[in-house]
Amino acid sequence: MAETGNEGGPLGRRVIGLEERMHLEAGLRAAQGAELTALGVVQRGLLGTVQAMRETQLEQGLTLAEHTRGLESLDAKVDNVDLHVEELDFKVERILEILEPVDP
């Protein structure tokens, strides 16, 4: 503000008060901007973490699906072996019946 010799009057005090307030508000806006920037950095970091977790879950889902298919295949093979064992049991029983001597 230019020196007029009237800074001590009511108008001068109001001008000085307004200038101080503008300076304070400018500082607050700068602080707000810095906080918003920091929040943006945090948000980007969190978004990256969430995306990484999503990718991990997708990979784990694919692995789980592969394991499930493998277990289903093994289950089918076990069922097939069970059928063959039952057939063999039946054949062994038939052979034993044939080999048993007939009681007179």
All heavy atoms as an XYZ file, in Angstrom:
792
protein
N       0.850     -1.163      0.000
C       0.000      0.000      0.000
C       0.895      1.225      0.000
O       1.914      1.272      0.661
C      -0.885     -0.018      1.243
C      -1.880      1.100      1.248
S      -3.108      0.829      2.495
C      -2.563      1.947      3.728
N       0.512      2.227     -0.725
C       1.307      3.455     -0.844
C       1.188      4.272      0.424
O       0.159      4.282      1.077
C       0.823      4.291     -2.034
N       2.282      4.931      0.776
C       2.314      5.786      1.968
C       1.540      7.069      1.687
O       1.861      7.817      0.786
C       3.774      6.139      2.312
C       4.602      4.949      2.724
C       4.420      4.584      4.172
O       4.092      5.452      4.985
O       4.602      3.397      4.494
N       0.473      7.299      2.411
C      -0.293      8.546      2.250
C      -0.304      9.346      3.531
O      -0.827     10.437      3.579
C      -1.756      8.256      1.840
O      -2.365      7.490      2.873
C      -1.805      7.505      0.526
N       0.193      8.753      4.563
C       0.170      9.443      5.844
C      -1.164      9.266      6.552
O      -1.387      9.825      7.593
N      -2.041      8.468      5.960
C      -3.368      8.288      6.528
C      -3.607      6.826      6.932
O      -4.732      6.407      7.077
C      -4.417      8.743      5.493
C      -5.782      8.942      6.127
O      -5.886      9.058      7.340
N      -6.807      8.964      5.301
N      -2.515      6.032      7.111
C      -2.663      4.616      7.421
C      -3.285      4.384      8.785
O      -3.834      3.339      9.041
C      -1.302      3.892      7.364
C      -0.771      3.688      5.975
C      -0.048      4.911      5.432
O       0.291      5.812      6.202
O       0.177      4.957      4.212
N      -3.188      5.326      9.647
C      -3.714      5.156     10.990
C      -5.206      5.402     11.069
O      -5.834      5.069     12.051
N      -5.811      5.955     10.029
C      -7.237      6.248     10.053
C      -8.062      4.987      9.839
O      -7.558      3.911      9.574
N      -9.392      5.125      9.959
C     -10.273      3.964      9.829
C     -10.150      3.285      8.472
O     -10.129      2.053      8.387
C     -11.674      4.521     10.006
C     -11.527      5.917     10.476
C     -10.114      6.329     10.277
N     -10.045      4.050      7.406
C      -9.920      3.459      6.074
C      -8.604      2.695      5.942
O      -8.570      1.580      5.427
C     -10.007      4.552      4.996
C      -9.913      4.052      3.557
C     -11.006      3.055      3.244
C      -9.945      5.228      2.595
N      -7.541      3.286      6.432
C      -6.233      2.638      6.375
C      -6.220      1.339      7.164
O      -5.655      0.343      6.720
N      -6.846      1.360      8.345
C      -6.891      0.136      9.163
C      -7.725     -0.945      8.467
O      -7.376     -2.121      8.496
C      -7.467      0.455     10.545
C      -6.484      1.219     11.429
C      -6.940      1.279     12.880
N      -8.224      1.991     13.034
C      -8.342      3.307     13.184
N      -7.262      4.067     13.211
N      -9.523      3.876     13.333
N      -8.799     -0.501      7.802
C      -9.630     -1.478      7.084
C      -8.853     -2.089      5.928
O      -8.920     -3.288      5.674
C     -10.905     -0.813      6.558
C     -11.917     -0.592      7.685
C     -13.215      0.018      7.216
N     -13.839     -0.770      6.157
C     -14.713     -0.285      5.296
N     -15.077      0.986      5.347
N     -15.243     -1.051      4.374
N      -8.111     -1.258      5.211
C      -7.321     -1.751      4.082
C      -6.263     -2.733      4.585
O      -6.061     -3.808      4.018
C      -6.683     -0.586      3.297
C      -5.638     -1.093      2.306
C      -7.752      0.233      2.597
N      -5.586     -2.357      5.651
C      -4.557     -3.246      6.224
C      -5.197     -4.555      6.680
O      -4.678     -5.647      6.437
C      -3.809     -2.534      7.380
C      -2.957     -1.402      6.824
C      -2.968     -3.531      8.157
C      -2.337     -0.512      7.888
N      -6.359     -4.468      7.325
C      -7.082     -5.669      7.773
C      -7.465     -6.560      6.598
O      -7.323     -7.796      6.656
N      -7.937     -5.930      5.512
C      -8.309     -6.707      4.324
C      -7.087     -7.357      3.681
O      -7.143     -8.513      3.234
C      -9.031     -5.824      3.311
C     -10.459     -5.407      3.703
C     -10.998     -4.373      2.719
C     -11.369     -6.605      3.767
N      -5.974     -6.612      3.635
C      -4.758     -7.183      3.067
C      -4.285     -8.377      3.900
O      -3.858     -9.405      3.358
C      -3.669     -6.126      2.982
C      -3.913     -5.098      1.897
C      -2.877     -3.978      1.903
O      -2.168     -3.815      2.928
O      -2.784     -3.270      0.881
N      -4.338     -8.244      5.213
C      -3.930     -9.348      6.089
C      -4.840    -10.554      5.903
O      -4.395    -11.697      5.856
C      -3.931     -8.892      7.548
C      -2.809     -7.930      7.878
C      -2.921     -7.364      9.287
O      -3.955     -7.593      9.967
O      -1.968     -6.696      9.714
N      -6.131    -10.268      5.772
C      -7.092    -11.357      5.568
C      -6.841    -12.046      4.225
O      -6.884    -13.269      4.133
C      -8.517    -10.808      5.620
C      -9.555    -11.888      5.487
C     -10.934    -11.368      5.721
N     -11.904    -12.424      5.466
C     -13.177    -12.277      5.591
N     -13.678    -11.108      5.965
N     -13.995    -13.261      5.349
N      -6.581    -11.265      3.183
C      -6.290    -11.847      1.870
C      -5.027    -12.715      1.932
O      -4.972    -13.797      1.345
C      -6.119    -10.736      0.825
C      -7.430    -10.091      0.414
S      -7.223     -8.699     -0.718
C      -6.242     -9.406     -1.998
N      -4.028    -12.222      2.661
C      -2.785    -12.988      2.815
C      -3.063    -14.302      3.554
O      -2.570    -15.372      3.159
C      -1.747    -12.141      3.554
C      -0.448    -12.837      3.748
N       0.419    -13.092      2.718
C       0.136    -13.339      4.877
C       1.484    -13.727      3.192
N       1.330    -13.879      4.496
N      -3.849    -14.228      4.615
C      -4.207    -15.423      5.390
C      -4.986    -16.405      4.520
O      -4.701    -17.610      4.513
C      -5.033    -15.022      6.618
C      -5.543    -16.175      7.490
C      -4.379    -16.931      8.107
C      -6.470    -15.647      8.560
N      -5.955    -15.902      3.767
C      -6.757    -16.773      2.907
C      -5.906    -17.397      1.810
O      -6.107    -18.554      1.443
C      -7.937    -15.996      2.316
C      -9.006    -15.690      3.356
C     -10.152    -14.843      2.805
O     -10.110    -14.454      1.620
O     -11.090    -14.572      3.566
N      -4.952    -16.640      1.284
C      -4.056    -17.196      0.269
C      -3.242    -18.353      0.871
O      -3.038    -19.386      0.227
C      -3.141    -16.116     -0.292
N      -2.794    -18.166      2.108
C      -2.051    -19.238      2.792
C      -2.926    -20.455      3.013
O      -2.478    -21.599      2.847
N      -4.187    -20.225      3.395
C      -5.107    -21.345      3.609
C      -5.374    -22.095      2.297
O      -5.421    -23.323      2.267
C      -6.428    -20.853      4.213
C      -6.357    -20.364      5.666
C      -7.692    -19.767      6.082
C      -5.967    -21.506      6.598
N      -5.542    -21.335      1.200
C      -5.764    -21.969     -0.105
C      -4.539    -22.797     -0.509
O      -4.661    -23.899     -1.047
C      -6.076    -20.923     -1.174
C      -7.519    -20.439     -1.152
C      -7.852    -19.628     -2.399
N      -7.013    -18.452     -2.574
C      -7.226    -17.274     -1.989
N      -8.252    -17.122     -1.172
N      -6.415    -16.261     -2.200
N      -3.362    -22.260     -0.249
C      -2.140    -23.003     -0.575
C      -2.058    -24.285      0.259
O      -1.698    -25.352     -0.256
C      -0.916    -22.131     -0.344
N      -2.413    -24.180      1.550
C      -2.390    -25.366      2.419
C      -3.425    -26.388      1.945
O      -3.155    -27.600      1.927
C      -2.656    -24.968      3.871
N      -4.595    -25.896      1.551
C      -5.638    -26.777      1.034
C      -5.151    -27.490     -0.226
O      -5.364    -28.690     -0.388
C      -6.887    -25.961      0.675
C      -8.045    -26.184      1.576
C      -9.256    -25.361      1.109
O      -9.147    -24.438      0.304
N     -10.392    -25.701      1.638
N      -4.521    -26.739     -1.097
C      -3.990    -27.333     -2.327
C      -2.975    -28.417     -2.027
O      -2.983    -29.482     -2.656
N      -2.108    -28.157     -1.059
C      -1.103    -29.154     -0.681
C      -1.764    -30.403     -0.102
O      -1.354    -31.538     -0.410
C      -0.118    -28.555      0.325
N      -2.787    -30.194      0.721
C      -3.499    -31.338      1.301
C      -4.202    -32.146      0.217
O      -4.187    -33.379      0.238
C      -4.508    -30.864      2.350
C      -3.861    -30.391      3.637
C      -4.877    -29.877      4.651
O      -6.091    -30.106      4.459
O      -4.450    -29.255      5.631
N      -4.811    -31.449     -0.739
C      -5.483    -32.154     -1.832
C      -4.483    -32.950     -2.665
O      -4.757    -34.070     -3.094
C      -6.258    -31.172     -2.715
C      -7.532    -30.599     -2.101
C      -8.119    -29.531     -3.012
C      -8.547    -31.696     -1.837
N      -3.320    -32.365     -2.882
C      -2.273    -33.076     -3.617
C      -1.853    -34.321     -2.850
O      -1.717    -35.408     -3.436
C      -1.069    -32.147     -3.849
O      -1.503    -31.020     -4.616
C       0.055    -32.861     -4.577
N      -1.660    -34.188     -1.540
C      -1.269    -35.336     -0.715
C      -2.359    -36.402     -0.734
O      -2.065    -37.603     -0.834
C      -0.987    -34.887      0.717
N      -3.614    -35.979     -0.651
C      -4.714    -36.938     -0.701
C      -4.755    -37.652     -2.050
O      -5.042    -38.856     -2.124
C      -6.058    -36.243     -0.443
C      -6.340    -35.850      1.005
C      -7.622    -35.035      1.093
C      -6.423    -37.075      1.899
N      -4.459    -36.920     -3.110
C      -4.410    -37.530     -4.437
C      -3.332    -38.595     -4.511
O      -3.541    -39.664     -5.092
N      -2.182    -38.315     -3.919
C      -1.092    -39.289     -3.904
C      -1.520    -40.541     -3.137
O      -1.317    -41.671     -3.594
C       0.189    -38.671     -3.289
C       1.243    -39.727     -3.024
C       0.732    -37.579     -4.203
N      -2.134    -40.326     -1.976
C      -2.601    -41.458     -1.166
C      -3.652    -42.252     -1.940
O      -3.610    -43.484     -1.977
C      -3.164    -40.967      0.188
C      -3.885    -42.079      0.925
C      -2.053    -40.397      1.049
N      -4.575    -41.537     -2.566
C      -5.636    -42.207     -3.314
C      -5.059    -43.030     -4.468
O      -5.479    -44.164     -4.695
C      -6.635    -41.188     -3.852
C      -7.824    -41.816     -4.550
C      -8.799    -40.781     -5.062
O      -8.462    -39.611     -5.208
N     -10.007    -41.213     -5.345
N      -4.094    -42.501     -5.177
C      -3.469    -43.257     -6.266
C      -2.759    -44.502     -5.718
O      -2.806    -45.572     -6.328
C      -2.504    -42.378     -7.048
C      -3.203    -41.427     -8.012
C      -2.232    -40.708     -8.934
N      -1.323    -39.810     -8.235
C      -1.618    -38.585     -7.845
N      -2.803    -38.079     -8.096
N      -0.726    -37.841     -7.218
N      -2.123    -44.342     -4.573
C      -1.469    -45.492     -3.953
C      -2.467    -46.567     -3.565
O      -2.243    -47.757     -3.810
N      -3.572    -46.145     -2.978
C      -4.603    -47.106     -2.588
C      -5.226    -47.772     -3.808
O      -5.497    -48.974     -3.801
C      -5.690    -46.418     -1.748
C      -5.262    -45.972     -0.350
C      -6.372    -45.161      0.311
C      -4.891    -47.163      0.504
N      -5.447    -47.003     -4.851
C      -6.006    -47.559     -6.081
C      -5.059    -48.607     -6.660
O      -5.492    -49.681     -7.104
C      -6.272    -46.456     -7.100
C      -6.889    -46.887     -8.423
C      -8.228    -47.570     -8.203
C      -7.052    -45.688     -9.342
N      -3.768    -48.311     -6.636
C      -2.784    -49.289     -7.108
C      -2.824    -50.565     -6.285
O      -2.745    -51.669     -6.830
N      -2.972    -50.420     -4.974
C      -3.051    -51.586     -4.091
C      -4.294    -52.408     -4.401
O      -4.236    -53.636     -4.493
C      -3.069    -51.142     -2.615
O      -1.872    -50.409     -2.345
C      -3.164    -52.325     -1.674
N      -5.426    -51.737     -4.562
C      -6.677    -52.439     -4.863
C      -6.572    -53.161     -6.205
O      -7.016    -54.308     -6.347
C      -7.874    -51.454     -4.843
C      -9.125    -52.081     -5.417
C      -8.130    -50.968     -3.427
N      -5.972    -52.509     -7.201
C      -5.816    -53.150     -8.510
C      -4.905    -54.368     -8.416
O      -5.164    -55.399     -9.047
C      -5.292    -52.148     -9.534
C      -6.341    -51.128     -9.944
C      -5.775    -50.047    -10.851
O      -4.591    -49.771    -10.853
N      -6.655    -49.410    -11.617
N      -3.846    -54.257     -7.628
C      -2.940    -55.404     -7.454
C      -3.667    -56.558     -6.765
O      -3.498    -57.730     -7.150
C      -1.711    -54.988     -6.645
N      -4.484    -56.234     -5.763
C      -5.262    -57.276     -5.081
C      -6.257    -57.925     -6.046
O      -6.454    -59.141     -6.025
C      -6.003    -56.684     -3.880
C      -5.094    -56.319     -2.726
S      -5.950    -55.494     -1.372
C      -7.096    -56.747     -0.860
N      -6.860    -57.110     -6.901
C      -7.817    -57.633     -7.888
C      -7.121    -58.615     -8.825
O      -7.622    -59.702     -9.099
C      -8.424    -56.484     -8.680
C      -9.403    -56.914     -9.744
C      -9.909    -55.709    -10.560
N     -10.758    -56.125    -11.631
C     -10.354    -56.568    -12.815
N      -9.058    -56.621    -13.076
N     -11.197    -56.938    -13.743
N      -5.937    -58.234     -9.313
C      -5.188    -59.112    -10.212
C      -4.815    -60.413     -9.507
O      -4.912    -61.495    -10.088
C      -3.933    -58.406    -10.718
C      -4.226    -57.289    -11.703
C      -2.969    -56.546    -12.142
O      -1.867    -57.122    -12.035
O      -3.111    -55.397    -12.598
N      -4.408    -60.300     -8.248
C      -4.058    -61.495     -7.476
C      -5.266    -62.401     -7.318
O      -5.161    -63.626     -7.473
C      -3.504    -61.092     -6.092
O      -2.342    -60.279     -6.283
C      -3.149    -62.309     -5.261
N      -6.420    -61.805     -7.020
C      -7.629    -62.616     -6.870
C      -8.016    -63.287     -8.186
O      -8.457    -64.440     -8.186
C      -8.788    -61.756     -6.360
C      -8.664    -61.413     -4.890
C      -9.820    -60.571     -4.397
O     -10.434    -59.823     -5.152
N     -10.115    -60.690     -3.116
N      -7.855    -62.579     -9.294
C      -8.150    -63.187    -10.592
C      -7.220    -64.370    -10.858
O      -7.656    -65.438    -11.312
C      -8.029    -62.147    -11.711
C      -9.109    -61.068    -11.754
C      -8.767    -60.009    -12.806
C     -10.466    -61.685    -12.040
N      -5.936    -64.182    -10.568
C      -4.972    -65.272    -10.756
C      -5.314    -66.452     -9.854
O      -5.270    -67.609    -10.286
C      -3.552    -64.783    -10.453
C      -3.009    -63.797    -11.475
C      -1.719    -63.134    -11.024
O      -1.227    -63.431     -9.911
O      -1.193    -62.297    -11.789
N      -5.680    -66.159     -8.606
C      -6.033    -67.236     -7.679
C      -7.309    -67.940     -8.132
O      -7.440    -69.154     -7.985
C      -6.201    -66.676     -6.266
C      -4.890    -66.260     -5.641
C      -5.067    -65.572     -4.297
O      -6.157    -65.147     -3.941
N      -3.990    -65.461     -3.550
N      -8.240    -67.172     -8.701
C      -9.461    -67.773     -9.222
C      -9.171    -68.733    -10.360
O      -9.753    -69.824    -10.445
N      -8.250    -68.345    -11.255
C      -7.869    -69.225    -12.359
C      -7.189    -70.490    -11.836
O      -7.472    -71.606    -12.306
C      -6.949    -68.490    -13.332
C      -7.581    -67.335    -14.117
C      -6.512    -66.589    -14.926
C      -8.678    -67.853    -15.033
N      -6.306    -70.312    -10.865
C      -5.621    -71.463    -10.277
C      -6.627    -72.390     -9.600
O      -6.552    -73.621     -9.750
C      -4.564    -70.995     -9.256
O      -3.625    -70.149     -9.923
C      -3.837    -72.163     -8.616
N      -7.563    -71.810     -8.876
C      -8.585    -72.616     -8.206
C      -9.430    -73.374     -9.230
O      -9.753    -74.553     -9.032
C      -9.477    -71.713     -7.346
C     -10.562    -72.403     -6.531
C      -9.953    -73.421     -5.576
C     -11.379    -71.378     -5.773
N      -9.765    -72.722    -10.332
C     -10.541    -73.387    -11.384
C      -9.757    -74.566    -11.962
O     -10.322    -75.643    -12.212
C     -10.920    -72.394    -12.473
N      -8.440    -74.373    -12.180
C      -7.601    -75.466    -12.685
C      -7.574    -76.629    -11.700
O      -7.696    -77.791    -12.093
C      -6.170    -74.976    -12.923
C      -6.000    -74.071    -14.121
C      -4.573    -73.568    -14.256
O      -3.641    -74.231    -13.749
O      -4.395    -72.503    -14.864
N      -7.427    -76.311    -10.424
C      -7.379    -77.359     -9.402
C      -8.719    -78.091     -9.335
O      -8.751    -79.321     -9.161
C      -7.030    -76.756     -8.044
C      -5.610    -76.314     -7.945
N      -4.888    -76.387     -6.784
C      -4.763    -75.774     -8.853
C      -3.658    -75.929     -6.979
N      -3.579    -75.540     -8.232
N      -9.792    -77.346     -9.472
C     -11.125    -77.961     -9.437
C     -11.293    -78.927    -10.611
O     -11.790    -80.043    -10.435
C     -12.221    -76.877     -9.472
O     -12.057    -76.018     -8.334
C     -13.603    -77.474     -9.450
N     -10.868    -78.489    -11.807
C     -10.947    -79.380    -12.972
C     -10.093    -80.635    -12.754
O     -10.502    -81.752    -13.092
C     -10.507    -78.651    -14.240
C     -11.570    -77.719    -14.794
C     -11.188    -77.215    -16.184
N      -9.955    -76.429    -16.203
C      -9.886    -75.137    -15.947
N     -10.964    -74.463    -15.627
N      -8.723    -74.508    -15.998
N      -8.909    -80.438    -12.177
C      -8.039    -81.584    -11.906
C      -8.674    -82.548    -10.922
O      -8.615    -83.775    -11.108
N      -9.295    -82.009     -9.879
C      -9.959    -82.869     -8.890
C     -11.143    -83.607     -9.508
O     -11.377    -84.785     -9.207
C     -10.429    -82.039     -7.692
C      -9.325    -81.576     -6.743
C      -9.884    -80.635     -5.695
C      -8.657    -82.770     -6.085
N     -11.887    -82.926    -10.373
C     -13.016    -83.576    -11.035
C     -12.527    -84.713    -11.921
O     -13.141    -85.783    -11.978
C     -13.814    -82.554    -11.845
C     -14.598    -81.588    -10.975
C     -15.203    -80.419    -11.747
O     -14.862    -80.231    -12.943
O     -16.016    -79.688    -11.151
N     -11.408    -84.496    -12.603
C     -10.833    -85.541    -13.446
C     -10.383    -86.726    -12.592
O     -10.639    -87.887    -12.943
C      -9.649    -84.970    -14.235
O      -8.994    -85.984    -14.941
N      -9.719    -86.437    -11.477
C      -9.280    -87.514    -10.582
C     -10.471    -88.260     -9.997
O     -10.442    -89.489     -9.854
C      -8.411    -86.947     -9.458
C      -7.020    -86.478     -9.869
C      -6.329    -85.797     -8.696
C      -6.184    -87.632    -10.386
N     -11.520    -87.535     -9.680
C     -12.725    -88.150     -9.124
C     -13.338    -89.111    -10.142
O     -13.747    -90.228     -9.797
C     -13.727    -87.067     -8.741
C     -14.850    -87.582     -7.869
O     -14.591    -88.492     -7.051
O     -15.987    -87.073     -8.008
N     -13.358    -88.703    -11.405
C     -13.886    -89.571    -12.460
C     -13.015    -90.822    -12.597
O     -13.535    -91.938    -12.783
C     -13.947    -88.810    -13.777
N     -11.705    -90.665    -12.501
C     -10.803    -91.815    -12.601
C     -11.002    -92.769    -11.422
O     -10.995    -93.998    -11.601
C      -9.349    -91.342    -12.670
C      -9.011    -90.677    -13.986
C      -7.596    -90.141    -14.000
C      -7.330    -89.421    -15.320
N      -5.992    -88.816    -15.370
N     -11.179    -92.228    -10.235
C     -11.416    -93.065     -9.056
C     -12.727    -93.834     -9.223
O     -12.810    -95.028     -8.893
C     -11.427    -92.211     -7.768
C     -11.972    -92.990     -6.584
C     -10.026    -91.706     -7.459
N     -13.754    -93.163     -9.740
C     -15.030    -93.853     -9.989
C     -14.829    -95.001    -10.970
O     -15.392    -96.097    -10.794
C     -16.072    -92.867    -10.536
C     -16.577    -91.900     -9.485
O     -16.364    -92.151     -8.277
O     -17.185    -90.867     -9.873
N     -14.018    -94.775    -12.001
C     -13.737    -95.810    -12.996
C     -13.005    -96.986    -12.353
O     -13.318    -98.151    -12.610
C     -12.924    -95.205    -14.139
C     -12.854    -96.108    -15.342
O     -13.667    -97.010    -15.503
N     -11.877    -95.881    -16.190
N     -12.031    -96.695    -11.501
C     -11.291    -97.757    -10.808
C     -12.243    -98.533     -9.899
O     -12.174    -99.769     -9.822
C     -10.106    -97.153    -10.010
C      -9.519    -98.187     -9.058
C      -9.046    -96.634    -10.958
N     -13.141    -97.833     -9.210
C     -14.116    -98.505     -8.341
C     -14.966    -99.494     -9.140
O     -15.242   -100.609     -8.677
C     -15.026    -97.484     -7.651
C     -14.344    -96.772     -6.487
O     -13.286    -97.260     -6.027
O     -14.877    -95.734     -6.044
N     -15.384    -99.087    -10.339
C     -16.185    -99.987    -11.181
C     -15.392   -101.236    -11.550
O     -15.901   -102.367    -11.495
C     -16.643    -99.265    -12.451
C     -17.753    -98.251    -12.282
C     -18.006    -97.516    -13.606
C     -19.031    -98.927    -11.813
N     -14.124   -101.043    -11.916
C     -13.288   -102.188    -12.271
C     -13.068   -103.108    -11.069
O     -13.076   -104.339    -11.210
C     -11.943   -101.733    -12.842
C     -12.040   -101.163    -14.210
N     -12.424   -101.894    -15.299
C     -11.808    -99.907    -14.680
C     -12.432   -101.140    -16.380
N     -12.063    -99.914    -16.028
N     -12.884   -102.551     -9.897
C     -12.697   -103.364     -8.685
C     -13.964   -104.165     -8.409
O     -13.904   -105.352     -8.057
C     -12.305   -102.472     -7.484
C     -12.387   -103.252     -6.184
C     -10.896   -101.924     -7.678
N     -15.116   -103.530     -8.564
C     -16.381   -104.253     -8.358
C     -16.517   -105.402     -9.362
O     -16.970   -106.504     -9.009
C     -17.567   -103.294     -8.484
C     -17.711   -102.367     -7.297
C     -18.872   -101.380     -7.468
O     -19.769   -101.630     -8.294
O     -18.869   -100.363     -6.755
N     -16.143   -105.163    -10.616
C     -16.190   -106.218    -11.633
C     -15.252   -107.368    -11.264
O     -15.612   -108.544    -11.398
C     -15.807   -105.654    -13.001
C     -16.831   -104.746    -13.619
C     -16.339   -104.108    -14.918
O     -15.241   -104.458    -15.408
O     -17.061   -103.241    -15.436
N     -14.056   -106.999    -10.792
C     -13.100   -108.044    -10.388
C     -13.610   -108.829     -9.191
O     -13.457   -110.051     -9.129
C     -11.734   -107.416    -10.083
C     -10.954   -106.888    -11.286
C      -9.701   -106.154    -10.816
C     -10.594   -108.005    -12.244
N     -14.220   -108.123     -8.230
C     -14.799   -108.823     -7.073
C     -15.849   -109.827     -7.527
O     -15.902   -110.961     -7.035
C     -15.438   -107.816     -6.104
C     -14.423   -107.100     -5.237
O     -13.267   -107.567     -5.166
O     -14.796   -106.071     -4.623
N     -16.677   -109.406     -8.451
C     -17.719   -110.294     -8.962
C     -17.101   -111.512     -9.638
O     -17.535   -112.649     -9.425
C     -18.626   -109.529     -9.941
C     -19.687   -110.372    -10.550
C     -20.790   -110.781     -9.804
C     -19.582   -110.799    -11.875
C     -21.768   -111.579    -10.372
C     -20.554   -111.595    -12.446
C     -21.648   -111.990    -11.697
N     -16.054   -111.300    -10.439
C     -15.390   -112.400    -11.144
C     -14.705   -113.345    -10.167
O     -14.733   -114.579    -10.338
C     -14.388   -111.856    -12.164
C     -15.060   -111.188    -13.344
C     -14.043   -110.582    -14.300
C     -14.766   -109.897    -15.463
N     -13.839   -109.251    -16.383
N     -14.074   -112.790     -9.126
C     -13.415   -113.631     -8.117
C     -14.462   -114.480     -7.401
O     -14.254   -115.679     -7.158
C     -12.609   -112.764     -7.123
C     -12.200   -113.574     -5.896
C     -11.384   -112.178     -7.800
N     -15.603   -113.893     -7.090
C     -16.667   -114.666     -6.440
C     -17.139   -115.797     -7.345
O     -17.391   -116.921     -6.886
C     -17.837   -113.744     -6.088
C     -17.571   -112.851     -4.899
C     -18.750   -111.928     -4.582
O     -19.896   -112.263     -4.946
O     -18.495   -110.879     -3.979
N     -17.272   -115.517     -8.639
C     -17.700   -116.553     -9.592
C     -16.664   -117.684     -9.650
O     -17.016   -118.862     -9.667
C     -17.887   -115.960    -10.985
C     -19.014   -114.994    -11.097
C     -20.344   -115.617    -11.370
N     -20.307   -116.335    -12.640
C     -20.980   -117.453    -12.879
N     -21.775   -117.932    -11.982
N     -20.881   -118.059    -14.034
N     -15.383   -117.300     -9.676
C     -14.317   -118.315     -9.728
C     -14.347   -119.162     -8.466
O     -14.232   -120.393     -8.520
C     -12.939   -117.654     -9.928
C     -12.850   -117.042    -11.325
C     -11.805   -118.643     -9.677
C     -11.612   -116.193    -11.560
N     -14.520   -118.502     -7.303
C     -14.573   -119.248     -6.040
C     -15.773   -120.191     -6.011
O     -15.680   -121.315     -5.496
C     -14.603   -118.294     -4.855
C     -13.308   -117.537     -4.583
C     -13.502   -116.528     -3.447
C     -12.172   -118.499     -4.252
N     -16.869   -119.763     -6.568
C     -18.056   -120.619     -6.623
C     -17.784   -121.845     -7.491
O     -18.205   -122.964     -7.181
C     -19.256   -119.852     -7.177
C     -19.843   -118.858     -6.226
C     -20.960   -118.029     -6.869
O     -21.325   -118.292     -8.031
O     -21.457   -117.115     -6.190
N     -17.052   -121.623     -8.579
C     -16.747   -122.719     -9.488
C     -15.777   -123.698     -8.825
O     -15.903   -124.944     -8.956
C     -16.168   -122.204    -10.813
C     -17.220   -121.432    -11.579
C     -15.573   -123.326    -11.646
C     -16.700   -120.697    -12.784
N     -14.816   -123.177     -8.092
C     -13.784   -124.010     -7.479
C     -14.245   -124.690     -6.188
O     -13.630   -125.658     -5.761
C     -12.525   -123.181     -7.204
C     -11.788   -122.687     -8.445
C     -10.613   -121.835     -8.005
C     -11.325   -123.828     -9.309
N     -15.276   -124.215     -5.559
C     -15.737   -124.837     -4.320
C     -16.295   -126.206     -4.628
O     -17.056   -126.381     -5.582
C     -16.846   -123.983     -3.679
C     -16.319   -122.817     -2.917
C     -17.466   -122.055     -2.211
O     -18.614   -122.476     -2.266
O     -17.137   -121.042     -1.610
N     -15.883   -127.160     -3.805
C     -16.435   -128.481     -4.042
C     -17.911   -128.519     -3.660
O     -18.342   -127.838     -2.753
C     -15.618   -129.391     -3.125
C     -15.013   -128.480     -2.114
C     -14.959   -127.111     -2.737
N     -18.629   -129.235     -4.383
C     -20.054   -129.365     -4.127
C     -20.220   -130.377     -3.018
O     -19.680   -131.488     -3.062
C     -20.785   -129.833     -5.399
C     -22.259   -129.988     -5.145
C     -20.495   -128.859     -6.523
N     -20.955   -130.013     -2.002
C     -21.198   -130.957     -0.899
C     -22.200   -132.010     -1.355
O     -23.261   -131.690     -1.867
C     -21.762   -130.214      0.323
C     -20.689   -129.367      1.005
O     -19.519   -129.722      0.892
O     -21.050   -128.339      1.633
N     -21.856   -133.336     -1.121
C     -22.784   -134.413     -1.531
C     -23.973   -134.551     -0.627
O     -24.207   -134.225      0.391
C     -21.945   -135.667     -1.522
C     -20.667   -135.334     -0.863
C     -20.588   -133.886     -0.717
